[in-house]
Amino acid sequence: MARNRIEIPEAKEALERFKFEVANELGVPLKKGYNGDLTSYQNGSVGGYMVKKMIQDAQRRMAGQ
């Protein structure tokens, strides 16, 4: 079974801030703690958009090198 884990523990806080920033951009009412009242579509859109933004950032960095 695959487990979600942060490879660099120091990045946990930054990822949490990033998650809430993305949720805010998408208009998803994400809050700290329990979010079981949100739909899987809402939660999935946050995670999917986070990945999209991380890939775009990596591509920009590689293009600049």
N, C-alpha and C positions, 0 to 999 in steps of 0.2 A: 504494500500500500504506500503510495507516495505521500510524503508529509511536506506541508508548506513550512519552510523555515528560512530565516534570514541568515545568509551566509556570513555577513559582517554584522555582529550584534550592535555595533555603534550606529548603524544605519537605521535602526528600528524607529527612532524618534523622527528622523527625516522622512521615512516612508509613511508614517502616520500623518504627518503634516501634509505630505503630498496627496495622500488619499482624501483628506478633507478638502484640500484645495480643488482637486478634480471633481469631487462630489458637488461642491459649491458651483463650479463652472457649469456642470450638467444640470443643476437644479434638483439634485437628489438630497432629500432632507436627512442626511447621515448624521448620527450623533454618537458620542462616546458611549460604550456599553452595548446594550441590547438593541439590535436593529431588525428583529424578526418581523416587524410590521411592514418592512419594505418588501417589494416584490423581487423575485430572482432576476427579473429584467433590470430593475434599478441597480441592484447590487452588482450584477454582471457588467452593466454599462460602466460603472466606476472602475472595476478591475480591468476591463478591456481598454478603456481610454488611458488608464495609467500605463499599460504596456505600450500602447501606440505612442504616447508622448516619450517614453523612455527609449523606444527604438528610434524615433525622430532625433532625439538628442544625441544618441550614439552615432547615428549617420552624419549629423552635423559635425561632431567631433572628429570622426574619421576623415571626412572630406577636408577638414581644416589642417590635417597633418600631412 
